């Protein structure tokens, strides 16, 4: 894990959110902004989604057609964003 960027933001009691190199790459590929990632972490619509051991995943809905998932690790002094995923929501707004 190579952290390449960090911002001051209050998330889950931590004052720093760091972005892994993989997360930055995926955000660019998927058209997800830093603001969307921070908003998803700060005010998720869903938490406790399936993730690899030691990682957390949360989701925030953006309109009726898509959501953003953020995969992260919670360290003692910061949140480290591992990846960000744009999720297309099914008809009726579910997923």
C-alpha positions as CSV (number, residue, x, y, z in Angstrom):
1,X,0.0,0.0,0.0
2,X,1.5,3.3,-1.1
3,X,-0.2,6.4,0.1
4,X,0.2,9.2,-2.4
5,X,-2.2,11.9,-1.2
6,X,-3.8,12.9,2.1
7,X,-6.4,15.5,3.1
8,X,-7.6,16.9,6.4
9,X,-11.1,15.7,6.9
10,X,-13.0,14.4,9.9
11,X,-14.1,10.8,9.2
12,X,-14.9,8.3,11.8
13,X,-13.1,10.3,14.5
14,X,-9.9,10.6,12.5
15,X,-8.6,13.9,11.2
16,X,-6.9,12.6,8.1
17,X,-8.0,10.7,5.0
18,X,-5.2,9.2,2.9
19,X,-5.5,7.9,-0.6
20,X,-3.7,4.8,-1.7
21,X,-2.1,4.9,-5.2
22,X,-4.7,2.2,-6.4
23,X,-7.6,4.4,-5.1
24,X,-6.4,7.4,-7.1
25,X,-6.0,5.4,-10.2
26,X,-9.5,3.9,-9.9
27,X,-11.1,7.2,-9.1
28,X,-9.7,8.7,-12.3
29,X,-10.7,5.7,-14.4
30,X,-14.2,5.7,-12.9
31,X,-14.9,9.5,-12.8
32,X,-15.2,9.6,-9.0
33,X,-14.1,12.8,-7.3
34,X,-12.3,13.2,-4.0
35,X,-15.4,15.1,-2.8
36,X,-17.6,12.1,-3.5
37,X,-15.2,9.8,-1.7
38,X,-15.2,12.1,1.4
39,X,-19.0,12.5,1.3
40,X,-19.4,8.8,1.1
41,X,-17.1,8.2,4.1
42,X,-18.7,11.0,6.1
43,X,-22.4,10.3,5.4
44,X,-22.8,6.8,3.9
45,X,-26.3,5.4,3.1
46,X,-25.1,1.9,3.7
47,X,-22.3,0.5,5.8
48,X,-21.0,-3.0,6.6
49,X,-20.9,-4.1,3.0
50,X,-18.7,-7.1,2.1
51,X,-15.0,-6.4,2.0
52,X,-11.7,-8.2,2.4
53,X,-10.6,-8.9,6.0
54,X,-9.3,-5.8,7.7
55,X,-11.1,-3.5,5.3
56,X,-14.5,-1.7,5.5
57,X,-16.8,-0.8,2.6
58,X,-19.6,1.8,2.6
59,X,-21.9,3.2,-0.1
60,X,-23.6,6.5,-0.8
61,X,-26.3,7.0,-3.4
62,X,-25.9,9.7,-6.0
63,X,-29.2,10.2,-7.7
64,X,-31.5,7.4,-8.8
65,X,-29.1,5.6,-11.1
66,X,-25.7,5.2,-9.4
67,X,-23.9,5.0,-6.1
68,X,-20.3,5.2,-5.0
69,X,-18.7,2.5,-2.8
70,X,-15.5,3.3,-0.9
71,X,-13.2,0.5,0.4
72,X,-11.0,1.7,3.2
73,X,-8.8,0.7,6.2
74,X,-9.2,2.4,9.5
75,X,-5.8,3.0,11.2
76,X,-5.1,4.6,14.6
77,X,-4.7,8.1,13.2
78,X,-6.2,8.1,9.7
79,X,-8.5,6.5,7.2
80,X,-6.8,5.0,4.2
81,X,-8.9,4.8,1.0
82,X,-8.0,1.6,-0.9
83,X,-10.5,1.9,-3.8
84,X,-13.6,3.7,-5.0
85,X,-16.2,2.0,-7.2
86,X,-19.1,3.4,-9.2
87,X,-22.1,1.1,-8.8
88,X,-25.0,1.3,-11.3
89,X,-28.3,0.9,-9.5
90,X,-31.0,-1.3,-10.8
91,X,-34.5,-0.1,-11.7
92,X,-36.3,1.0,-8.6
93,X,-33.2,2.4,-7.0
94,X,-32.0,-0.9,-5.5
95,X,-28.4,-2.2,-5.3
